[in-house]
Amino acid sequence: MPLSENPYESPRIPDAVTAPQAPPPGHHGWKFVLLGIAIACGIVSLAPWLGVLFAIFSAPVFLRYFVYGWKRPQMTPWDYAGSRAAGAFGAIGFGLSILAAVSGAFFGTCNVAGWSVAFSTLATNIHYERVIAAAVAIGVMAGLAAAVTALVWLVRFYYPPRA
């Protein structure tokens, strides 16, 4: 044992006091762009006010990504504990924002898919009620696929499993 080390001192573990490094912000940026497009598609629908509400209430999902992605300070253990407590209290509101983003993705994708099917087949088919029923069914299936994908991705992104 070298003379410069104190045998009664605790060993220094630098990884225990630093927060884990997050992936660079550009890594998931394209997913946020697609989510934003899906939510924006809900604004140009038969109920644009609903699309606007989803867009407003899902804004924290985007803000949290862009603000915290680039400005992640090095925290001390006390700051980290305080931020964890604040994060626990803010999780309910942020969870509602995730649900608003998922609902906006469903609403926008459902509208785009439904109108695409209806407009592409309505002129060639004489049975309008079947076309509308098929358009609604395909729109709902596409919307559900987009909503489930967005929900799973956002939950895994913001609440990663503990290793």
Rosetta constraint file for C-alpha pairs under 8 A:
AtomPair CA 1 CA 5 HARMONIC 7.35 0.50
AtomPair CA 13 CA 17 HARMONIC 7.60 0.50
AtomPair CA 14 CA 18 HARMONIC 6.82 0.50
AtomPair CA 15 CA 19 HARMONIC 7.85 0.50
AtomPair CA 17 CA 75 HARMONIC 7.93 0.50
AtomPair CA 17 CA 76 HARMONIC 6.39 0.50
AtomPair CA 17 CA 77 HARMONIC 5.95 0.50
AtomPair CA 18 CA 74 HARMONIC 6.65 0.50
AtomPair CA 18 CA 75 HARMONIC 6.58 0.50
AtomPair CA 18 CA 76 HARMONIC 7.02 0.50
AtomPair CA 18 CA 77 HARMONIC 7.81 0.50
AtomPair CA 19 CA 74 HARMONIC 6.79 0.50
AtomPair CA 19 CA 75 HARMONIC 6.72 0.50
AtomPair CA 22 CA 69 HARMONIC 7.53 0.50
AtomPair CA 23 CA 27 HARMONIC 6.70 0.50
AtomPair CA 24 CA 69 HARMONIC 6.97 0.50
AtomPair CA 24 CA 70 HARMONIC 7.86 0.50
AtomPair CA 25 CA 29 HARMONIC 6.47 0.50
AtomPair CA 25 CA 65 HARMONIC 7.55 0.50
AtomPair CA 25 CA 66 HARMONIC 7.19 0.50
AtomPair CA 25 CA 69 HARMONIC 5.18 0.50
AtomPair CA 25 CA 70 HARMONIC 6.67 0.50
AtomPair CA 26 CA 30 HARMONIC 7.66 0.50
AtomPair CA 28 CA 32 HARMONIC 6.84 0.50
AtomPair CA 29 CA 33 HARMONIC 6.37 0.50
AtomPair CA 30 CA 34 HARMONIC 6.30 0.50
AtomPair CA 31 CA 35 HARMONIC 6.15 0.50
AtomPair CA 32 CA 36 HARMONIC 6.01 0.50
AtomPair CA 32 CA 62 HARMONIC 7.21 0.50
AtomPair CA 33 CA 37 HARMONIC 6.19 0.50
AtomPair CA 34 CA 38 HARMONIC 6.18 0.50
AtomPair CA 35 CA 39 HARMONIC 6.21 0.50
AtomPair CA 35 CA 101 HARMONIC 7.66 0.50
AtomPair CA 35 CA 105 HARMONIC 6.38 0.50
AtomPair CA 35 CA 150 HARMONIC 7.41 0.50
AtomPair CA 36 CA 40 HARMONIC 6.01 0.50
AtomPair CA 37 CA 41 HARMONIC 6.13 0.50
AtomPair CA 38 CA 42 HARMONIC 6.90 0.50
AtomPair CA 38 CA 104 HARMONIC 6.93 0.50
AtomPair CA 38 CA 105 HARMONIC 4.85 0.50
AtomPair CA 38 CA 106 HARMONIC 7.73 0.50
AtomPair CA 38 CA 107 HARMONIC 7.99 0.50
AtomPair CA 38 CA 108 HARMONIC 5.06 0.50
AtomPair CA 38 CA 109 HARMONIC 5.79 0.50
AtomPair CA 39 CA 43 HARMONIC 7.27 0.50
AtomPair CA 39 CA 51 HARMONIC 6.82 0.50
AtomPair CA 39 CA 54 HARMONIC 7.17 0.50
AtomPair CA 39 CA 55 HARMONIC 6.21 0.50
AtomPair CA 39 CA 101 HARMONIC 7.06 0.50
AtomPair CA 39 CA 104 HARMONIC 4.60 0.50
AtomPair CA 39 CA 105 HARMONIC 4.96 0.50
AtomPair CA 39 CA 107 HARMONIC 7.34 0.50
AtomPair CA 39 CA 108 HARMONIC 5.42 0.50
AtomPair CA 39 CA 109 HARMONIC 7.99 0.50
AtomPair CA 40 CA 44 HARMONIC 7.32 0.50
AtomPair CA 40 CA 51 HARMONIC 7.09 0.50
AtomPair CA 40 CA 55 HARMONIC 7.23 0.50
AtomPair CA 40 CA 104 HARMONIC 7.97 0.50
AtomPair CA 40 CA 108 HARMONIC 6.75 0.50
AtomPair CA 41 CA 45 HARMONIC 7.25 0.50
AtomPair CA 41 CA 51 HARMONIC 7.77 0.50
AtomPair CA 41 CA 107 HARMONIC 7.92 0.50
AtomPair CA 41 CA 108 HARMONIC 4.43 0.50
AtomPair CA 41 CA 109 HARMONIC 6.95 0.50
AtomPair CA 41 CA 111 HARMONIC 7.43 0.50
AtomPair CA 41 CA 112 HARMONIC 6.91 0.50
AtomPair CA 42 CA 47 HARMONIC 7.97 0.50
AtomPair CA 42 CA 48 HARMONIC 6.62 0.50
AtomPair CA 42 CA 50 HARMONIC 7.55 0.50
AtomPair CA 42 CA 51 HARMONIC 4.53 0.50
AtomPair CA 42 CA 52 HARMONIC 7.73 0.50
AtomPair CA 42 CA 104 HARMONIC 6.45 0.50
AtomPair CA 42 CA 105 HARMONIC 7.66 0.50
AtomPair CA 42 CA 107 HARMONIC 5.46 0.50
AtomPair CA 42 CA 108 HARMONIC 3.69 0.50
AtomPair CA 42 CA 109 HARMONIC 7.42 0.50
AtomPair CA 42 CA 111 HARMONIC 6.77 0.50
AtomPair CA 43 CA 47 HARMONIC 7.40 0.50
AtomPair CA 43 CA 48 HARMONIC 4.43 0.50
AtomPair CA 43 CA 49 HARMONIC 7.06 0.50
AtomPair CA 43 CA 50 HARMONIC 7.33 0.50
AtomPair CA 43 CA 51 HARMONIC 4.34 0.50
AtomPair CA 43 CA 52 HARMONIC 5.85 0.50
AtomPair CA 43 CA 108 HARMONIC 7.41 0.50
AtomPair CA 44 CA 48 HARMONIC 5.81 0.50
AtomPair CA 44 CA 51 HARMONIC 7.75 0.50
AtomPair CA 45 CA 51 HARMONIC 7.79 0.50
AtomPair CA 45 CA 108 HARMONIC 7.82 0.50
AtomPair CA 45 CA 111 HARMONIC 6.49 0.50
AtomPair CA 47 CA 51 HARMONIC 6.98 0.50
AtomPair CA 48 CA 52 HARMONIC 6.20 0.50
AtomPair CA 49 CA 53 HARMONIC 6.21 0.50
AtomPair CA 50 CA 54 HARMONIC 6.28 0.50
AtomPair CA 51 CA 55 HARMONIC 6.13 0.50
AtomPair CA 51 CA 104 HARMONIC 6.38 0.50
AtomPair CA 51 CA 107 HARMONIC 7.33 0.50
AtomPair CA 51 CA 108 HARMONIC 7.52 0.50
AtomPair CA 52 CA 56 HARMONIC 6.13 0.50
AtomPair CA 53 CA 57 HARMONIC 6.08 0.50
AtomPair CA 54 CA 58 HARMONIC 5.94 0.50
AtomPair CA 54 CA 100 HARMONIC 5.21 0.50
AtomPair CA 54 CA 101 HARMONIC 6.38 0.50
AtomPair CA 54 CA 103 HARMONIC 6.86 0.50
AtomPair CA 54 CA 104 HARMONIC 5.13 0.50
AtomPair CA 55 CA 59 HARMONIC 6.27 0.50
AtomPair CA 55 CA 100 HARMONIC 7.56 0.50
AtomPair CA 55 CA 101 HARMONIC 7.11 0.50
AtomPair CA 55 CA 104 HARMONIC 6.78 0.50
AtomPair CA 57 CA 96 HARMONIC 7.87 0.50
AtomPair CA 57 CA 97 HARMONIC 5.53 0.50
AtomPair CA 57 CA 100 HARMONIC 5.82 0.50
AtomPair CA 57 CA 101 HARMONIC 7.48 0.50
AtomPair CA 58 CA 62 HARMONIC 7.31 0.50
AtomPair CA 58 CA 97 HARMONIC 4.58 0.50
AtomPair CA 58 CA 98 HARMONIC 6.33 0.50
AtomPair CA 58 CA 99 HARMONIC 7.74 0.50
AtomPair CA 58 CA 100 HARMONIC 5.14 0.50
AtomPair CA 58 CA 101 HARMONIC 4.71 0.50
AtomPair CA 59 CA 63 HARMONIC 6.16 0.50
AtomPair CA 59 CA 97 HARMONIC 7.22 0.50
AtomPair CA 60 CA 64 HARMONIC 5.70 0.50
AtomPair CA 60 CA 94 HARMONIC 6.98 0.50
AtomPair CA 60 CA 97 HARMONIC 6.33 0.50
AtomPair CA 61 CA 65 HARMONIC 6.48 0.50
AtomPair CA 61 CA 94 HARMONIC 7.31 0.50
AtomPair CA 61 CA 97 HARMONIC 6.28 0.50
AtomPair CA 61 CA 98 HARMONIC 6.39 0.50
AtomPair CA 61 CA 101 HARMONIC 7.51 0.50
AtomPair CA 62 CA 66 HARMONIC 6.29 0.50
AtomPair CA 63 CA 67 HARMONIC 5.78 0.50
AtomPair CA 64 CA 68 HARMONIC 5.61 0.50
AtomPair CA 64 CA 69 HARMONIC 7.57 0.50
AtomPair CA 65 CA 69 HARMONIC 5.39 0.50
AtomPair CA 66 CA 70 HARMONIC 6.65 0.50
AtomPair CA 67 CA 71 HARMONIC 6.14 0.50
AtomPair CA 68 CA 72 HARMONIC 5.58 0.50
AtomPair CA 75 CA 79 HARMONIC 5.68 0.50
AtomPair CA 75 CA 80 HARMONIC 5.84 0.50
AtomPair CA 76 CA 80 HARMONIC 6.07 0.50
AtomPair CA 77 CA 81 HARMONIC 6.22 0.50
AtomPair CA 78 CA 82 HARMONIC 6.31 0.50
AtomPair CA 79 CA 83 HARMONIC 6.07 0.50
AtomPair CA 80 CA 84 HARMONIC 6.11 0.50
AtomPair CA 81 CA 85 HARMONIC 6.33 0.50
AtomPair CA 82 CA 86 HARMONIC 6.25 0.50
AtomPair CA 83 CA 87 HARMONIC 5.86 0.50
AtomPair CA 84 CA 88 HARMONIC 6.13 0.50
AtomPair CA 85 CA 89 HARMONIC 6.48 0.50
AtomPair CA 86 CA 90 HARMONIC 6.11 0.50
AtomPair CA 87 CA 91 HARMONIC 5.84 0.50
AtomPair CA 88 CA 92 HARMONIC 7.82 0.50
AtomPair CA 90 CA 94 HARMONIC 6.15 0.50
AtomPair CA 91 CA 95 HARMONIC 5.74 0.50
AtomPair CA 92 CA 96 HARMONIC 6.35 0.50
AtomPair CA 93 CA 97 HARMONIC 6.36 0.50
AtomPair CA 94 CA 98 HARMONIC 6.26 0.50
AtomPair CA 95 CA 99 HARMONIC 6.28 0.50
AtomPair CA 96 CA 100 HARMONIC 6.11 0.50
AtomPair CA 97 CA 101 HARMONIC 6.17 0.50
AtomPair CA 98 CA 102 HARMONIC 6.16 0.50
AtomPair CA 98 CA 151 HARMONIC 7.28 0.50
AtomPair CA 98 CA 154 HARMONIC 7.08 0.50
AtomPair CA 99 CA 103 HARMONIC 5.97 0.50
AtomPair CA 99 CA 151 HARMONIC 7.52 0.50
AtomPair CA 100 CA 104 HARMONIC 5.98 0.50
AtomPair CA 101 CA 105 HARMONIC 6.14 0.50
AtomPair CA 101 CA 150 HARMONIC 7.95 0.50
AtomPair CA 102 CA 106 HARMONIC 6.21 0.50
AtomPair CA 102 CA 146 HARMONIC 7.90 0.50
AtomPair CA 102 CA 147 HARMONIC 4.99 0.50
AtomPair CA 102 CA 148 HARMONIC 7.59 0.50
AtomPair CA 102 CA 150 HARMONIC 5.85 0.50
AtomPair CA 102 CA 151 HARMONIC 5.85 0.50
AtomPair CA 103 CA 107 HARMONIC 6.03 0.50
AtomPair CA 103 CA 147 HARMONIC 6.60 0.50
AtomPair CA 104 CA 108 HARMONIC 5.95 0.50
AtomPair CA 105 CA 109 HARMONIC 5.91 0.50
AtomPair CA 105 CA 143 HARMONIC 6.98 0.50
AtomPair CA 105 CA 146 HARMONIC 6.17 0.50
AtomPair CA 105 CA 147 HARMONIC 5.71 0.50
AtomPair CA 105 CA 150 HARMONIC 7.40 0.50
AtomPair CA 106 CA 110 HARMONIC 5.77 0.50
AtomPair CA 106 CA 140 HARMONIC 7.93 0.50
AtomPair CA 106 CA 142 HARMONIC 7.82 0.50
AtomPair CA 106 CA 143 HARMONIC 4.13 0.50
AtomPair CA 106 CA 144 HARMONIC 5.94 0.50
AtomPair CA 106 CA 145 HARMONIC 7.91 0.50
AtomPair CA 106 CA 146 HARMONIC 5.92 0.50
AtomPair CA 106 CA 147 HARMONIC 4.94 0.50
AtomPair CA 107 CA 111 HARMONIC 6.18 0.50
AtomPair CA 107 CA 143 HARMONIC 6.49 0.50
AtomPair CA 108 CA 112 HARMONIC 6.24 0.50
AtomPair CA 108 CA 143 HARMONIC 7.43 0.50
AtomPair CA 109 CA 113 HARMONIC 5.95 0.50
AtomPair CA 109 CA 139 HARMONIC 7.11 0.50
AtomPair CA 109 CA 142 HARMONIC 6.39 0.50
AtomPair CA 109 CA 143 HARMONIC 4.91 0.50
AtomPair CA 109 CA 146 HARMONIC 6.84 0.50
AtomPair CA 110 CA 114 HARMONIC 5.83 0.50
AtomPair CA 110 CA 136 HARMONIC 7.98 0.50
AtomPair CA 110 CA 138 HARMONIC 7.90 0.50
AtomPair CA 110 CA 139 HARMONIC 4.19 0.50
AtomPair CA 110 CA 140 HARMONIC 5.33 0.50
AtomPair CA 110 CA 141 HARMONIC 7.58 0.50
AtomPair CA 110 CA 142 HARMONIC 5.95 0.50
AtomPair CA 110 CA 143 HARMONIC 4.33 0.50
AtomPair CA 110 CA 144 HARMONIC 7.89 0.50
AtomPair CA 111 CA 115 HARMONIC 5.96 0.50
AtomPair CA 111 CA 139 HARMONIC 6.39 0.50
AtomPair CA 112 CA 116 HARMONIC 5.96 0.50
AtomPair CA 112 CA 139 HARMONIC 7.37 0.50
AtomPair CA 113 CA 117 HARMONIC 6.20 0.50
AtomPair CA 113 CA 135 HARMONIC 7.50 0.50
AtomPair CA 113 CA 138 HARMONIC 6.82 0.50
AtomPair CA 113 CA 139 HARMONIC 4.76 0.50
AtomPair CA 113 CA 142 HARMONIC 6.66 0.50
AtomPair CA 113 CA 143 HARMONIC 7.92 0.50
AtomPair CA 114 CA 118 HARMONIC 6.09 0.50
AtomPair CA 114 CA 135 HARMONIC 4.59 0.50
AtomPair CA 114 CA 136 HARMONIC 5.50 0.50
AtomPair CA 114 CA 137 HARMONIC 7.78 0.50
AtomPair CA 114 CA 138 HARMONIC 6.28 0.50
AtomPair CA 114 CA 139 HARMONIC 4.18 0.50
AtomPair CA 114 CA 140 HARMONIC 7.68 0.50
AtomPair CA 115 CA 119 HARMONIC 5.88 0.50
AtomPair CA 115 CA 135 HARMONIC 6.94 0.50
AtomPair CA 115 CA 139 HARMONIC 7.90 0.50
AtomPair CA 116 CA 120 HARMONIC 5.98 0.50
AtomPair CA 116 CA 135 HARMONIC 7.92 0.50
AtomPair CA 117 CA 121 HARMONIC 6.18 0.50
AtomPair CA 117 CA 134 HARMONIC 7.82 0.50
AtomPair CA 117 CA 135 HARMONIC 5.26 0.50
AtomPair CA 117 CA 138 HARMONIC 7.68 0.50
AtomPair CA 118 CA 122 HARMONIC 5.47 0.50
AtomPair CA 118 CA 131 HARMONIC 6.24 0.50
AtomPair CA 118 CA 132 HARMONIC 6.22 0.50
AtomPair CA 118 CA 134 HARMONIC 8.00 0.50
AtomPair CA 118 CA 135 HARMONIC 5.35 0.50
AtomPair CA 119 CA 123 HARMONIC 7.25 0.50
AtomPair CA 121 CA 125 HARMONIC 6.28 0.50
AtomPair CA 121 CA 131 HARMONIC 6.92 0.50
AtomPair CA 122 CA 126 HARMONIC 7.61 0.50
AtomPair CA 122 CA 128 HARMONIC 6.63 0.50
AtomPair CA 122 CA 131 HARMONIC 6.31 0.50
AtomPair CA 125 CA 131 HARMONIC 7.44 0.50
AtomPair CA 127 CA 131 HARMONIC 6.63 0.50
AtomPair CA 128 CA 132 HARMONIC 6.14 0.50
AtomPair CA 129 CA 133 HARMONIC 6.06 0.50
AtomPair CA 130 CA 134 HARMONIC 6.02 0.50
AtomPair CA 131 CA 135 HARMONIC 5.98 0.50
AtomPair CA 132 CA 136 HARMONIC 6.08 0.50
AtomPair CA 133 CA 137 HARMONIC 6.12 0.50
AtomPair CA 134 CA 138 HARMONIC 6.00 0.50
AtomPair CA 135 CA 139 HARMONIC 5.88 0.50
AtomPair CA 136 CA 140 HARMONIC 6.04 0.50
AtomPair CA 137 CA 141 HARMONIC 6.20 0.50
AtomPair CA 138 CA 142 HARMONIC 6.09 0.50
AtomPair CA 139 CA 143 HARMONIC 5.96 0.50
AtomPair CA 140 CA 144 HARMONIC 5.99 0.50
AtomPair CA 141 CA 145 HARMONIC 6.17 0.50
AtomPair CA 142 CA 146 HARMONIC 6.22 0.50
AtomPair CA 143 CA 147 HARMONIC 6.02 0.50
AtomPair CA 144 CA 148 HARMONIC 6.00 0.50
AtomPair CA 145 CA 149 HARMONIC 6.07 0.50
AtomPair CA 146 CA 150 HARMONIC 6.01 0.50
AtomPair CA 147 CA 151 HARMONIC 5.99 0.50
AtomPair CA 148 CA 152 HARMONIC 6.09 0.50
AtomPair CA 149 CA 153 HARMONIC 6.06 0.50
AtomPair CA 150 CA 154 HARMONIC 5.91 0.50
AtomPair CA 151 CA 155 HARMONIC 6.05 0.50
AtomPair CA 152 CA 156 HARMONIC 6.11 0.50
AtomPair CA 153 CA 157 HARMONIC 5.92 0.50
AtomPair CA 154 CA 158 HARMONIC 6.00 0.50
AtomPair CA 154 CA 159 HARMONIC 7.97 0.50
AtomPair CA 155 CA 159 HARMONIC 5.41 0.50
AtomPair CA 155 CA 160 HARMONIC 7.33 0.50
AtomPair CA 156 CA 160 HARMONIC 4.89 0.50
AtomPair CA 156 CA 161 HARMONIC 7.22 0.50
